[in-house]
Amino acid sequence: MLRSDIQTAQITAGDGKSFANLHKLLYDRMFFYAYKILGDPGECEELIQDTFIRYWENKGDFEDLAAVKVYLYRTLNFKIMNLSRKKQRQYKLINEIPVRDYHLEDHLIISSEIAAQVRQAIDELPPQTSRVMKLSLLEMGQEEIAAEMGISVNTVKMLKKAGYKVLRKNLAHLKLILSFLIS
């Protein structure tokens, strides 16, 4: 699914398919962001679903996909803050809400976007190459991957080399973003 497949005007008009495409595009990224803050998958899923429901119920006239993303992330962040406040009251751990580290939150949003782009780029590789790359990300060695897939170690090496070459080319635009994250 390409970003150009999502037309915010269609969502505003009530097109469920465009809304489903938006949900599919952003769900993993938003989950990554929320999970880094909350650490509870169930809470993350619930807040993200509430965020998308709120967007659907109040779907305003957004200029483009970027504006929708900003709205969704801000809404999700508001829900996370509210949940955090509620938890703090329930457990009486502290009386004041801690000062938020917006620099860290920005990094988490950027990191979730980068992770989603890398996953998408890996998914777009040829099936066997994609599988080798995914198994590598699980920290499996070349011998383990070869045994898992029933191919030779040399084939694994060749597929990894080809996969990295394509990923470097397709994800070259991320080098600039990564340099800002590291500095």
N, C-alpha and C positions, 0 to 999 in steps of 0.2 A: 504494500500500500504506500503510495507516494503522498507527500504532504499536499500536493496539488489536487488530490482526490477529495480533499475536505474543503467544502465551500461553506463558510460561516453563514452566508445568506440563506443557504438551503436549510441549515440547522434552525436558524431563526424562523424560517417558514414552517418548521415542524417535520422536516425530513428525518425519519428515524434511522435510515441507513447511513446518512452522513454523520449523525450523532454517534452511531455504533462505530463508525470508522474513527471518529475523534477519540472515543473511549479506548479503542484498541491501540491507537497510536500513543496515547499519553498515560495509560494506566500503569505500565511497568515503571516509567520514569517517576511518576508521582508516588508509587509504592516505595521505590528506592529512597526518595526524599523523606517520606514520612517514617519509614522504618529506621533510617539513620537517626532520627530524633526520638521516636517513641520506643523502638525495639520490640514492639508487639505486633505480629502480623495481623491478628484479628482486629485490633484497634485501627490499624492502617487501612485495611480493607473497608471497614465500616465508614471511616472518615472520608475515604476517597469516593465511595458510593454516594454518601451524603453530598459531597461536593458536586459530583456530576448531576445528581438529582436537582440540587439547587440551581445549577447552570441551566438545566433543561426547563425547569419551572419558570425561571426568570430570564430566559435567553434574550438578551438585548441585541441590539444591532452592532455587532463588533465589526471593526474594519477588516481585520484579517486574523489568521491563525495565531500570530504572535500576541495579539490583544486577548484572544481567548485563553492562551496559555497563562498570561499574566493574571487574568481574572481567576482561573482555576487554582494556580499556585497560591495566590493571595487568600482565596477562600479556604483552601486546605490549610494554609499556615494559621489562619484565624481559628479554624476548628482545632488544630493541634494545640494552640495556646489555650483555648478554652478547656480542652480536655486536661491539659497540664495543670491549669488552675484548679479544676475540679478535683483532680487527684491530690493536689497539695492540700486542699481543704479536707478531703476525706481522711488522709493519713496524718494531718496536722504536723507535717514535717517542718514547714516554715510558714511564716505569716505573710511574707512578701514574695511577689513573683520576681524571680531573678532577672537581672538585665540580660536581654537576649543578645547573642553574638551574631549580628546580621552578616558579618564577614563570613562566618562559618556557614550560615544558611545559604549565602550566595554560592559558596563553594559546593555545597551539597546539591543545589539545583543544577549547577553546571556539570558536576560529576554525574548526576543521574542522566542528563542529556547526552553526555559523552558515552556513558555506558550503553545507553539505548542505541546510539548510532553505531557503536562497535558491534553490538549484538545483531543489529539489522544487517550490517555489512557482512558479518560471518554467515548469517542466514542466506544471503544472496550468493554465496560461493557455490560452486558445484557441490552436490550432496555429499560425496565422499570427502572432499576437501573440508567442507563445513563440519562434518562429523569429527575429523581429525583435529581441527582447530578447537572445537568444543571440548573434546577429551583432553587436549593439551591444557586448556584453561582449568580443568579439574585436577591439574598437576599430575597427570598420568605420564609416565615415561614412554619413550618411543616403543620399547619392547611390549609394554602393557597395552598400548594402543594397537599395535600390530596383532597381538593375541586377541584382543577384544573384537577387532574388525575382521580377523581372518586374512590379513594381508602381510606382506613382508615388511621388515623394518626399513628397507630401502624405499619402498613405496610410501611409507609413513613420512620419511625424510623428504621425499620428493613433493608429496602433497602439502606438507607444512611449508616448505620453501615457496611453493607456488602460491599458497594461501597468504603468507606474509607479504609476498610481492604485490598481490592484488590489494590487500588491506592497506599497505603503505600508500599505494596510489589512490585508493578510494577514500582514505581517511587523512590525506595530507593536510586538508584544511583544519584539522584539529591540532596541528603542531603549535600554531599561534595561541590557541586557547590554553593548551597545556602549559605553555611557557608562562602564562599569567598565573595559573594555578600553583605552579612550583615556586615562583618567586615570592 
